[in-house]
Amino acid sequence: MDLFHRAIAAGSALQLLGDAKINEILNDTADALVSSKEAIIEANAADLARMSPSDPKYDRLQLTDDRLEDMADDMRQVATLPSPLGKLLGETVRPNGMTIRKITVPFGVIGIIYEARPNVSCDVFSLCLKSGNVCLLKGGSDAENSNRALTDIIRRILDKHGLNHDVCTLLPSGREATTALLNATGLVDLIIPRGSASLINYVRENARVPVIETGAGVCHTYFDRAGDRQKGRAIIHNAKTRRVSVCNALDCLIIHRERLADLPCICGRLSENNVIVYADADAFKALQGHYPDALLQASAPDSYGTEFLDYKMSVRTVASIEEALQHIARHGSKHSECIVSESPEAVRQFENQVDAACVYANVSTSFTDGAQFGFGAEIGISTQKMHARGPMALPELTTYKYIIEGNGQIRD
């Protein structure tokens, strides 16, 4: 595809930009997002009109004044961060006087495949520009108008600063472009999918280009026998209801059997948001009469290991922390897991034994976010273990190379 070759050509100019110029471009783009809010929201409304408000993706798709301000603020925050490029990771001097240095460099061309998340367009652009990478954006048809409006603004600012606007390219929304991107060996250096488990699985199974998985978030909170009831009540409500359509939202509450009497209090505020609770037999009995009948249902096997992306949550009763750990190991997605406990021993055991990118103790899983971690923004939450794990920001968008210098040394 010609767009790929144009992206490669545009990338060479990025290596000549100083960090001050990159920051200037990012700040100008942030200002343009704010000044163009009306046009962006109008384009977004055209996308929203094609989607039912009951669709879990609707909230992800929707852009508002506040969300656009947040997107601009995230871009400005990226501009304040130090460049991740040219960092010395290691240096050795060999006995023959040869010096070997290991330094950070961009990947080159990064393709992002994402669904109804137009904010990703801006996050990816800012992080890729700051890290010296070209970005190929492959958004879904659900957000076609929104993504086009945002990338048109980005490319206009790039033109203003004399930089080839092909460093940020929005690919066509059809499946043909996805297939071409997944098979662009030698043209694209890395692909990062952001979206549902089905999208991520499709990319992993069909890509011939290296992939970093930003996996689906099946997130648990374990309320331990030594848990603080008020902390648990606040954490559960926040993790479940803050934004149900995001990957760090709570899907399953695990509760120690000895604390079932506290379950009505812990789950009490969920009814304010009409959260449907799928409870096992013991939890159902504890909630019956204390939680609205219309919102309380018996759990089924598929109530566990499901990323609901909706006002729905399962509850599982366990007899020990070991049983909670087993449940998480079986049903979790290695994204974000939390324990609520005042026992230092239980907290340490949970932190040491849970296999996830982000493990929380007495903190809502809603903090799994690049901006909340102080990274400015994120390109995704990696649930794998190779190269990057957790919120991926500037350092994770670099690789490295070795620079070897000498004075005429030759090998025997």
N, C-alpha and C positions, 0 to 999 in steps of 0.2 A: 504494500500500500504506500502510495506516494507520501501520505502524511507522516509515516514513520521515518522515511528518508529525510524529510524536511525537519523533523524533530531532531534527528542526529546532527544535521548541519547547524541548526540553531544552537545546539548545546556547546559548540566550540567557543562561542562568544561569552558564555557564562564564566568560563575559566579566566577571562580577562577582567571581569568586574571586581571591583573592590567591595569590601563589606559595607562601606559607607554608602556606596551607590545602591546596593541591594536594599539597605534599610530605607533609603529615600524612596525607592520604588514601592516597597511594602507600605510605608506610611501614606504615600499618595493614593495607593489602591484602597487603603482603609478609608481615607477621606471620600474617595469616589463612591464607595459602597454606601456610605451614609447620605451623601448628597443625591444619590440615585435611588433612594429607598422606594419612592412612589412607583417608579418604573419596574423595579424588581418585584415588588409586592403585586403589581398588576400582572406580571408574567406568571408569578407563583399562583395567583388566583385562577388562571387558566388551567394550570395543572390540577389544582385542588378541585375544580369543577368536574373533573373526570373521575374523581375518587370519592367513595362513600366516607362520610365522617366516622363511621363505625369501624373502618379499616384501621388496624393498628399502625399502618404506615402513614396514616393521615397526619398524625402529630409530628412525625419525622419530616414530612414533606413541607409542612406549613412554615412560612417565613413571616415574621412580624417585625414591627419597628424595634422592639427590644432584642429580638434574635439577631437582626442585622447589626445593631449596635454591638452586641456581644461578639459577632463574627469580626467586626472591624477592630474591636479591642484585642481579640486574640491575635489578629495580624500585627497590630502595633506591638504586642508583647513579644512576638517572634522577632521583630526588628530590634528589640532591646537585648536579645540574647547574644552571647559570643558566637562567632562563626565556629562550626564544627570541623572546618577544613584545615588541613595543614598541621594538625596536632601531632606532636611527636609521641608515639606510643612506646617506643623503645629504641635504644641505640647501643651498638656494640662495636668494639674495635678488635679485629682479628689479629693474631700474632704477626701476620705479614703486613700490618698497617692498614689493611682495607677497613673502611668504616661502613657499617650497615645501619641504616635508619629506617624505621617503620612509621609511616605517616598516613593520616586519614585523607581520603579522596572521595569524590562523589561516586555513586553507582553509575550514573550516566543518564539513561532513559528509564523512567519508572512509569508503569501503567497501573492505573487504579480502576477497578471495576466495582461499582457501587449502585445501590438501589435508590429509593426515594429519599435521598439525603443531600439536598443541594448545598448545605453548609460544608460538605466534604470538598466541594470544588475549591472553596477559598482556603480551607485548612491545608489541602494538599499543595496548592499553588505556593502558599507562603512558606511551608516547610521545604518544599523542593527548591524554590528559588534560593532560600537561605543556605541550603546545603549543596548548591551548585548542580542540581539535577533538573533535567527536563521532565515535565509531567504530561502523560497522555491520559485524559480523563474519559472514562467510559461509563457515563451515567445511564440510568434506566429511562425508558420512555415515559414513566410516570412523572419524571421531573424534567422533561426535555426543555420546556420553556424557561423554567427557573435556571437550569444550568446554562442555557444559552445566554440569558440576560447577565448572569454573573461573569461568565468567561468573556463576553463581549467587553465588559468594563475592564477586566484584567488586561485583555489584549490592547485596549485603547491606551491604558496607562503605559504598557510596555512600548507601544509605538511612540508615545510622547517622550519617552526617555531614550529612544533610539535603539532599543533592544529588539531583536527579532521576536515577534509575538508567537512564533511557533514553539517557543520554550514552554508554552501552556496551550495545549491543543485539546479541544473537545471533539471526541470521535462521534460518528453517527450513532444514533440510539438503537439501531437494529442489531439483530443477532449476527449478521455478517461481520460487523466490526469486532464483536466479541471473539468470534472464531479467528479472525485475522490477528488480533492482539495475542491470543493464547498461543498462536503458532509463529509468532514473529521472532524466531531464533536468529541471533546475529544482529537484530535491530533493536530489541527491547531487552534491557538487562534484568529487570525484576518486575513481577506483577504482585500487587497486593489487593485482595478482594475484601470488600466491606459490605456486609449484609447478612442475610439469613443463612442458616446452616445449609440449605439446598444450594444457594449460590456458591458458598465456599467449597462445598463438596464438588460441585460441577467444575469450578476452576481448578481445584487440585487434581481431579481425575482427567482433565482434558488439556491442561497446559503443557506445552513443550518448553516454555520459558520458566526459569526459577520462580517459585512462589513463596511468599511469607503469608501464612494463614493468620487472619484476624478473626478468630473463631466466634461462634455464637456464644452467648452468655447464659448458661444455666446456672444461676447463682443461688446459693444456700446461706441461711443464717441459722446457726445452732445456738439455742438458748439452753445453757448448761444448768445443772442442778444448783450451781452457785451464781447464777445470773441475777443481775439487778433488774427488778421488774420494770421500773420507770425507764431505765436506759433501754431495755428491750422494747418497750412499747414505742418509744420515740424512733429507735433505729428501724424497727420493722415497718412502721408507717412511712418513714422517709424513703427507705430502700424500695418499697413496693410502689408508692404512689407519686413520688416526685415527678418521674416521667416514665410511664410504663413501656414506652416504645423503644427504650434504649437498652444496650446490651448489659449494662450493669444493674438493671432492675432486678429485684428479688423475685425468685420463682418458687422457692420452697423454704418453709420454716420447719426446722427440726427442733423438737422440744424434749427435754428429759422427762421421763415419766413422773418423777417426783415433783415436777412443777406444773402439772396439768391444771391444778386449781387456779394458777395464774394466767392460763391461756385466754380466758375472756377479757382480762385486762390488757394483755399483750396485743391481742388482735382487735381490741375494742374500736380504735379509731379507723380501722379499715372500712367499716361500714359507712363512714362518712363519704367515702369515694365509691361505694357500691362494689367493693371487691368481693368476687365470688371465691369462697374458700372450699377447697376439696380436701376434706379431712379423713384420716384413717379412723378406725372404729373408736379408739380411745379418745382421740382429739374431738371427734364428732360428739361424743357423749359429754365431754367437758364444755363444749361450745353451745350445745343445744339448750335453748331457752335464754341464752345470753347473747346470741348473735342472730341477726334476722334470718328467719327460716328460708326466705326466698333466695338468700345469698349463701346458704350452707348446704353443701352437697357431699355425699360419700365419695371418697377417692376411688380411683380405678388405677390399674397398672400404668396407664399412660399419663397419669397425673404427675408422675415423677420422671425427671429427665427431660421435661418439656420447657422450652423457652416460650412463655406465654405471650410476651409483648402486648399485654392487655391487663385489665383489672381483674386478674385471676391469680390465685396462689394456692399451692398445696401445703398440707401440714402432715408431718410424719412424727410419730412418737417413738422414742428409743429408750432403752434401759441403761445406756452408758455412753460415754464419750467415744468409746471404741466402736460402738454400733453406729454412732453418728458419722464417724470417719469412714466407715465401710459404705454407708449410704452415699456420701459425697464422692468417694472413689468410684462407685458404680454409676452414679447418675450425673455427676458434675461434668463440666466442659473445660475445666482447668482455667477458668476465667477469674472469678472473684468469689471468695468464700469468707464467711465471718463467724466468729464465736462471740457470744455475750456471756461473760463470766467474770466473777470477782476472785476466782482462784488462779493464782499465778502458775500453779502446776498445770491446770487444765489449759490455760492460755498457751503455755510453752509447748505442751503436747500437741495442741491443735496447730500452732504455727510450724512446728517441726515436721508434722506428718501429713498435712494437707498438701497435695500436689496441685498448685494453681499459680497463675501469674501474680495474683494479688491476694494476700491473706490478711484479713482484718481481725482485730480484737477490740470489741466495744466501739466500733465505728461503722457507719453505714457503707454498704458497697457502692453507693452512688458516687463515691469519690474516685472511682476508677476512671480517670479522665486526665488527659495530658495537661490541660490547663490547671486542674486542681492539684496536680503533682508539681506544678511550677515549671512545666515544660513549654508553656506558651500555647501550644496546640498539639494535636496528635494526628498521625496518619492512620491510626488504627490501634486496636488492642490485640497484641499477638498472644496466642495461646499455645504456641509451639516453643521449642527449646533451642533451636538452632538460630544463631545470630542475634535474635531479638526476642524479648519476652515482656509482656505487659504493655503499657502505653508507649507507642513508638513515636519518638520525636526526632530532633535533629541528629543526635549521635547515632541513632539506629538507621539513618538514611545515608550513612557513609560506610565505605569499606576501607581497605588500606592497600598500600603498595610499599615495596622495599626500594629504597634509594641506596645504591652501593657506589662509593667513591674511593678512589685510590690514586696511585702515582706510578702507573705502569706495571702493576703486579700481573704476573701470569701464573697459571696453574701448572705444576709439574705433571 
